[in-house]
Each structure stands twice: as C-alpha cells, then as structure tokens.
Amino acid sequence: MTLAEMQAQLDALLAARFRGIRSVSYEGKTVTYGSDAEMAHAIADLEARIATETGTTANRRVTRVTASKGL
C-alpha cells in the first residue's frame, strides 16, 4: 500500500467519523465498522503506518496515575 493510498483511507475514515457514519467507501470498496472504537483503532493504525513510512513519530498519549496517602 502506498503512502498516498494510506492517506486517502485515513482522510475517508476521519471524515466519516466526524459525521458519525460507520461505513467508509474508497477505491470502490466499502467497510462498515461495528463501533466507534473499531474505527478509532483503524485510524490509529493508519496514522502509525503513515508515521513509519514518512519517518516521523506518531503522537502517543501517556497517562500516569499517582496516589498518595496524604502523609
């Protein structure tokens, strides 16, 4: 898959997600995602592949949890 194809798929996924649609069509193919989480996973996968292809790093979110007994 070329970089241009991956970018086209990512654009189609993002546009559909922002409109609240779970079906995406590109290059004559239609994919229907079962949930928003599945679509988010597909978007994250494409973003990571594009980042690898272009030599950039993908944005990663890190959550750190700390606790204290108040002492």
Number of C-alpha atoms within 10 A of each C-alpha: 5 9 13 10 12 16 15 14 19 19 14 16 24 17 13 16 17 9 9 10 15 17 15 18 13 13 8 5 7 10 11 12 15 10 9 13 10 13 21 15 11 16 19 16 14 17 18 17 17 20 15 12 13 10 9 10 13 14 10 8 6 5 6 5 4 5 5 5 4 4 3
